[in-house]
Amino acid sequence: MKTVADKCAVTSGDLMPYITTNNTARDMDLIRQGLGEQKISYFAYSYGTYLGSVYASMYPQQSDRFVLDSNVDANWVWRQQFRSWKLADYTRFPDFAKYLAANDTTYHLGNSESQINAKYFELLNKVREHPVIYSGTTINDTMFRELSFSVLYNDADFPLGGKIWQVADGQLPSSLQKEDITSLQQTPQVATAVPIDNGAASALAIVCDDAQWSQSPSQYKQELTIDTLLFPKFGELGSNIWPCAYWHNQPKEPLTPISSNGPTNILMIQNQRDPATPYIGALETRTLLGNRARFVSIDQGGHAVAYLEANQCATNTVTTYLATGILPAHDTACAAENAQGLAPKSNAQQRAVDKLRQLIR
């Protein structure tokens, strides 16, 4: 982690300390001014919800229709936000376990949630000792944990999750295609001058520059030990030491307080069983925004909802607001919906959805 931090400092030099959410919000407002617009509308998922809430707090009178889907807890920026991934052990993984158990005739991994839970640790230990290699991809215990977490982002990825587990179990040797795995990882290299690691590097700069991180390795070790003990499936994902512990600069300014001062113009969309931005964290940000926001709670799992998941209630609420400016009168809820009830997407629509899902990860 220290090596990563050192290389970031050498490569980015004097620019590094200024790659922050606050400065990105300022850039957004410069774009608004350059376009000659009095206000801007905004729709974003995941990290974008924090950027949107920062912009709306810095420039309340310049914000028009804002939609924040799958919300970051502004009080957790950033160490605690990543540690919160562990909650998926109990909030989201059961959905995947139920799917595998209900389809045991297909996957042969267990016919009950308890058997699927046991199988997770069996496979984790198995690939730790004997990694599975295919199409240039190695599935060891770390990769198995990350891939198992990634499929929790959307119910549509559960079948792929089942196949990954079958590969780890030795049922499907070398049967997965390489593109199956890359769909759960970072956007693949395309013909561009932008380096493939640019997205990861810029994200790392933002999370390390936004807020102060502990510089004590022993603190990270203690947190990792506790989180792994209490949340054995995914506690390790975000709790280990990060390059931010060895960052070469301190934050240039404090975080922007998320404010309830301003117009009522923010629509928050949130799954109750979101693995990446937990529901309890979204509620905290909703409290900070006060009467500026309306909150739509959705009784299902996954990360990123509107237009990406099979919930027409959520998608229609977003579309209505963006098209008409009409917010729900009060906080509301959407029931879970079955993907089979939706019309199939066109090839172009599906490609757009796949691209969005890759970027969100």
C-alpha positions as CSV (number, residue, x, y, z in Angstrom):
1,M,0.0,0.0,0.0
2,K,2.9,2.3,0.7
3,T,4.3,1.6,-2.7
4,V,1.0,2.5,-4.4
5,A,0.9,5.8,-2.4
6,D,4.5,6.6,-3.3
7,K,3.9,5.9,-7.0
8,C,0.8,8.1,-7.0
9,A,2.8,10.9,-5.5
10,V,5.6,10.6,-8.1
11,T,3.2,10.4,-11.1
12,S,0.7,13.1,-10.1
13,G,3.0,15.5,-8.3
14,D,1.5,18.9,-7.4
15,L,-1.9,18.0,-8.8
16,M,-2.5,15.2,-6.4
17,P,-3.8,17.1,-3.4
18,Y,-6.5,18.8,-5.4
19,I,-8.3,15.8,-6.8
20,T,-11.3,15.9,-4.4
21,T,-15.1,15.8,-4.4
22,N,-15.2,19.4,-3.5
23,N,-13.2,20.4,-6.5
24,T,-15.2,18.1,-8.8
25,A,-18.3,19.9,-7.6
26,R,-16.6,23.2,-8.4
27,D,-15.7,21.9,-11.9
28,M,-19.4,20.9,-12.4
29,D,-20.4,24.5,-11.6
30,L,-17.8,25.8,-14.1
31,I,-19.5,23.6,-16.7
32,R,-22.8,25.1,-15.8
33,Q,-21.4,28.6,-16.2
34,G,-19.8,27.7,-19.4
35,L,-23.1,26.5,-20.8
36,G,-24.8,29.7,-19.7
37,E,-27.3,27.8,-17.6
38,Q,-28.8,29.2,-14.4
39,K,-29.3,25.7,-12.9
40,I,-28.3,22.1,-13.6
41,S,-30.1,18.8,-13.2
42,Y,-28.2,15.7,-12.1
43,F,-28.7,12.0,-11.9
44,A,-26.1,9.7,-10.4
45,Y,-25.5,6.3,-8.8
46,S,-23.2,5.3,-5.9
47,Y,-20.2,7.6,-5.4
48,G,-22.1,10.1,-7.6
49,T,-24.7,10.4,-4.9
50,Y,-22.1,11.9,-2.6
51,L,-20.9,14.2,-5.3
52,G,-24.4,15.3,-6.0
53,S,-25.2,16.0,-2.3
54,V,-22.0,18.0,-2.1
55,Y,-22.8,20.1,-5.1
56,A,-26.4,20.6,-3.9
57,S,-25.0,21.8,-0.6
58,M,-22.3,24.1,-2.1
59,Y,-24.6,25.5,-4.8
60,P,-28.2,25.1,-3.6
61,Q,-29.7,27.8,-5.8
62,Q,-27.9,26.4,-8.9
63,S,-29.3,22.9,-8.4
64,D,-32.5,21.9,-10.3
65,R,-33.8,18.3,-10.4
66,F,-31.4,16.0,-8.5
67,V,-31.7,12.2,-8.4
68,L,-29.4,10.3,-6.1
69,D,-29.6,6.5,-6.5
70,S,-27.9,4.1,-4.1
71,N,-26.6,6.5,-1.6
72,V,-23.3,7.0,0.2
73,D,-23.5,7.9,3.9
74,A,-21.9,11.4,4.1
75,N,-20.8,10.7,7.6
76,W,-18.8,7.6,6.5
77,V,-16.5,9.3,4.0
78,W,-14.5,7.3,3.3
79,R,-13.0,4.6,5.6
80,Q,-16.2,3.7,7.3
81,Q,-18.1,3.6,3.9
82,F,-15.7,0.8,2.7
83,R,-15.9,-1.0,6.0
84,S,-19.7,-1.1,5.6
85,W,-19.4,-3.6,2.8
86,K,-19.2,-6.2,5.5
87,L,-22.9,-5.7,6.2
88,A,-23.7,-7.6,3.0
89,D,-22.9,-10.8,5.0
90,Y,-26.3,-10.5,6.6
91,T,-28.3,-8.0,4.5
92,R,-27.8,-9.2,0.9
93,F,-26.0,-12.5,0.7
94,P,-29.1,-14.4,1.9
95,D,-30.9,-13.4,-1.4
96,F,-28.1,-15.1,-3.3
97,A,-28.2,-18.1,-1.0
98,K,-31.9,-18.5,-1.5
99,Y,-31.5,-18.4,-5.3
100,L,-28.8,-21.1,-5.2
101,A,-30.8,-23.2,-2.9
102,A,-33.9,-22.9,-5.0
103,N,-31.9,-23.9,-8.1
104,D,-30.0,-26.8,-6.6
105,T,-30.9,-29.1,-9.4
106,T,-28.9,-26.7,-11.7
107,Y,-25.9,-25.8,-9.5
108,H,-25.7,-28.7,-7.0
109,L,-24.3,-26.5,-4.3
110,G,-26.9,-27.0,-1.6
111,N,-30.7,-27.0,-1.2
112,S,-30.9,-24.7,1.9
113,E,-29.5,-21.4,3.0
114,S,-27.5,-23.1,5.7
115,Q,-25.9,-25.4,3.2
116,I,-25.1,-22.5,0.9
117,N,-23.5,-20.6,3.7
118,A,-21.3,-23.7,4.5
119,K,-20.5,-24.1,0.9
120,Y,-19.2,-20.5,0.7
121,F,-16.5,-21.2,3.3
122,E,-15.8,-24.6,1.8
123,L,-15.1,-23.1,-1.6
124,L,-13.2,-20.2,-0.1
125,N,-10.8,-22.6,1.6
126,K,-10.6,-24.8,-1.5
127,V,-9.5,-22.1,-3.9
128,R,-7.1,-20.7,-1.2
129,E,-5.3,-24.1,-1.3
130,H,-5.8,-24.8,-5.0
131,P,-6.6,-21.7,-7.1
132,V,-8.6,-22.3,-10.3
133,I,-7.0,-20.9,-13.4
134,Y,-8.9,-20.4,-16.7
135,S,-8.7,-17.9,-19.6
136,G,-5.9,-16.1,-17.9
137,T,-8.0,-15.4,-14.7
138,T,-7.0,-16.9,-11.4
139,I,-9.7,-17.5,-8.8
140,N,-8.0,-17.7,-5.4
141,D,-9.7,-17.0,-2.1
142,T,-9.4,-13.2,-2.6
143,M,-10.9,-13.3,-6.1
144,F,-13.6,-15.7,-5.0
145,R,-14.7,-13.3,-2.2
146,E,-14.6,-10.3,-4.6
147,L,-16.6,-12.1,-7.3
148,S,-19.1,-13.4,-4.8
149,F,-19.6,-9.8,-3.6
150,S,-19.9,-8.5,-7.1
151,V,-22.7,-10.7,-8.1
152,L,-24.8,-9.3,-5.2
153,Y,-25.0,-6.0,-7.2
154,N,-27.9,-7.2,-9.3
155,D,-30.2,-10.3,-9.2
156,A,-29.5,-10.7,-12.9
157,D,-25.9,-11.7,-12.0
158,F,-27.0,-14.5,-9.7
159,P,-26.8,-17.2,-12.5
160,L,-23.2,-16.1,-13.3
161,G,-22.5,-16.3,-9.5
162,G,-23.7,-19.9,-9.6
163,K,-21.4,-20.7,-12.5
164,I,-18.4,-19.1,-10.7
165,W,-19.1,-21.3,-7.6
166,Q,-19.4,-24.4,-9.8
167,V,-16.0,-23.6,-11.3
168,A,-14.5,-23.2,-7.8
169,D,-16.2,-26.5,-6.8
170,G,-14.7,-28.3,-9.8
171,Q,-18.0,-28.9,-11.5
172,L,-17.3,-26.8,-14.5
173,P,-13.5,-26.9,-15.2
174,S,-12.6,-24.1,-17.6
175,S,-16.2,-23.7,-18.8
176,L,-16.6,-20.0,-18.1
177,Q,-15.8,-17.5,-20.8
178,K,-13.4,-14.7,-20.0
179,E,-16.0,-12.1,-20.7
180,D,-18.2,-13.6,-18.0
181,I,-15.7,-12.5,-15.3
182,T,-14.8,-9.1,-16.9
183,S,-18.5,-8.2,-16.8
184,L,-18.1,-8.1,-13.0
185,Q,-14.8,-6.2,-13.0
186,Q,-13.5,-2.9,-14.3
187,T,-14.4,-1.7,-17.8
188,P,-12.1,-3.5,-20.3
189,Q,-9.4,-1.7,-22.2
190,V,-10.6,0.1,-25.4
191,A,-8.9,2.0,-28.1
192,T,-8.0,5.1,-26.2
193,A,-5.0,7.0,-25.0
194,V,-6.5,6.9,-21.4
195,P,-4.6,4.3,-19.3
196,I,-6.7,1.4,-18.2
197,D,-6.1,2.2,-14.5
198,N,-7.2,5.8,-14.8
199,G,-10.6,5.2,-13.2
200,A,-9.1,3.3,-10.3
201,A,-6.3,5.9,-9.8
202,S,-8.6,8.9,-9.8
203,A,-11.0,7.2,-7.4
204,L,-8.2,6.4,-5.1
205,A,-7.0,10.0,-5.2
206,I,-10.4,11.3,-4.3
207,V,-11.0,9.0,-1.4
208,C,-7.5,9.7,0.0
209,D,-7.7,13.5,-0.6
210,D,-11.3,14.1,0.6
211,A,-10.7,13.2,4.3
212,Q,-8.0,12.3,6.8
213,W,-7.2,8.6,7.1
214,S,-5.4,7.0,10.0
215,Q,-1.7,6.5,9.6
216,S,-1.5,3.7,12.2
217,P,-1.1,0.2,10.6
218,S,-2.0,-1.3,14.0
219,Q,-5.4,0.4,13.9
220,Y,-6.1,-1.1,10.4
221,K,-5.0,-4.5,11.7
222,Q,-7.3,-4.3,14.6
223,E,-10.3,-3.2,12.5
224,L,-9.6,-6.0,10.0
225,T,-9.4,-8.6,12.7
226,I,-12.7,-7.5,14.3
227,D,-14.6,-7.2,10.9
228,T,-13.3,-10.6,9.7
229,L,-14.4,-12.2,13.0
230,L,-17.9,-10.7,13.0
231,F,-18.5,-10.7,9.2
232,P,-16.5,-13.6,7.9
233,K,-17.8,-13.5,4.3
234,F,-17.1,-9.9,3.3
235,G,-15.5,-8.3,6.4
236,E,-12.1,-8.4,4.7
237,L,-13.1,-6.5,1.5
238,G,-12.9,-2.9,2.7
239,S,-11.3,-3.2,6.1
240,N,-7.7,-3.9,5.3
241,I,-5.1,-1.1,5.1
242,W,-5.4,1.3,2.1
243,P,-2.8,3.4,0.3
244,C,-4.5,6.4,2.0
245,A,-2.6,5.4,5.2
246,Y,0.6,6.4,3.5
247,W,-0.7,9.3,1.4
248,H,1.9,12.1,0.8
249,N,-0.5,15.0,1.5
250,Q,-3.2,15.9,4.0
251,P,-6.6,17.1,2.9
252,K,-6.5,20.7,1.7
253,E,-9.9,21.6,3.2
254,P,-12.6,20.0,5.3
255,L,-15.5,18.0,3.9
256,T,-18.5,20.0,2.7
257,P,-21.3,19.7,5.3
258,I,-24.3,18.2,3.7
259,S,-27.0,20.8,4.3
260,S,-30.8,20.9,4.4
261,N,-30.8,24.5,3.4
262,G,-32.1,25.0,-0.1
263,P,-35.1,24.0,-2.3
264,T,-36.9,20.7,-2.0
265,N,-35.5,19.2,-5.2
266,I,-33.6,15.9,-4.3
267,L,-35.0,12.5,-5.0
268,M,-33.2,9.6,-3.2
269,I,-33.7,6.0,-4.4
270,Q,-32.5,3.2,-2.2
271,N,-32.7,-0.6,-2.1
272,Q,-33.2,-1.9,1.4
273,R,-30.6,-4.7,0.8
274,D,-27.8,-2.8,-1.1
275,P,-24.5,-4.5,-0.6
276,A,-22.3,-1.5,-1.5
277,T,-24.0,1.5,0.0
278,P,-26.0,0.1,2.9
279,Y,-29.6,1.2,3.6
280,I,-28.7,2.5,7.1
281,G,-26.1,4.8,5.6
282,A,-28.5,6.1,3.0
283,L,-31.0,7.0,5.8
284,E,-28.2,9.0,7.5
285,T,-27.7,11.2,4.4
286,R,-31.5,11.5,4.0
287,T,-31.6,12.9,7.6
288,L,-28.8,15.4,6.7
289,L,-30.7,16.6,3.6
290,G,-33.9,17.2,5.7
291,N,-36.8,18.8,3.8
292,R,-34.6,19.1,0.7
293,A,-35.2,15.4,-0.1
294,R,-37.8,12.8,-0.7
295,F,-36.7,9.2,-0.1
296,V,-38.0,6.1,-2.0
297,S,-37.3,2.8,-0.2
298,I,-37.3,-0.4,-2.3
299,D,-37.9,-3.8,-0.8
300,Q,-35.2,-5.6,-2.8
301,G,-31.5,-6.1,-3.0
302,G,-28.8,-4.8,-5.4
303,H,-26.8,-1.7,-6.0
304,A,-28.1,0.9,-8.5
305,V,-31.8,0.8,-9.1
306,A,-33.5,3.0,-11.6
307,Y,-33.2,1.8,-15.2
308,L,-30.8,-1.0,-14.2
309,E,-33.0,-3.2,-12.1
310,A,-36.4,-4.7,-12.6
311,N,-38.4,-2.2,-10.6
312,Q,-40.8,-0.1,-12.6
313,C,-42.0,1.7,-9.5
314,A,-38.6,3.1,-8.9
315,T,-37.9,3.8,-12.5
316,N,-41.2,5.5,-13.1
317,T,-40.8,7.7,-10.0
318,V,-37.4,8.9,-11.3
319,T,-38.7,9.4,-14.9
320,T,-41.7,11.4,-13.6
321,Y,-39.5,13.7,-11.6
322,L,-37.0,14.3,-14.3
323,A,-39.7,14.9,-16.9
324,T,-42.1,17.0,-14.9
325,G,-40.3,18.2,-11.8
326,I,-43.0,16.6,-9.6
327,L,-41.5,14.9,-6.5
328,P,-43.4,12.4,-4.3
329,A,-45.4,14.4,-1.6
330,H,-43.5,12.5,1.1
331,D,-41.1,9.6,1.6
332,T,-42.5,6.5,0.0
333,A,-41.8,2.9,-0.8
334,C,-41.8,0.4,-3.7
335,A,-42.4,-3.3,-3.4
336,A,-40.1,-5.8,-4.9
337,E,-40.9,-6.7,-8.6
338,N,-40.1,-9.7,-10.7
339,A,-37.9,-9.2,-13.7
340,Q,-40.0,-11.6,-15.7
341,G,-42.8,-9.0,-15.8
342,L,-40.7,-6.6,-17.8
343,A,-40.5,-6.3,-21.6
344,P,-37.0,-7.4,-22.9
345,K,-34.5,-4.7,-23.5
346,S,-33.2,-4.1,-27.0
347,N,-29.6,-4.9,-27.8
348,A,-28.6,-1.3,-27.6
349,Q,-30.4,-0.8,-24.3
350,Q,-28.8,-3.9,-22.9
351,R,-25.3,-2.7,-23.9
352,A,-26.0,0.6,-22.2
353,V,-27.1,-1.1,-19.1
354,D,-24.1,-3.4,-19.0
355,K,-21.8,-0.4,-19.5
356,L,-23.4,1.5,-16.6
357,R,-23.2,-1.5,-14.3
358,Q,-19.5,-1.9,-15.1
359,L,-18.8,1.8,-14.4
360,I,-20.7,1.6,-11.1
361,R,-18.5,-1.2,-9.9
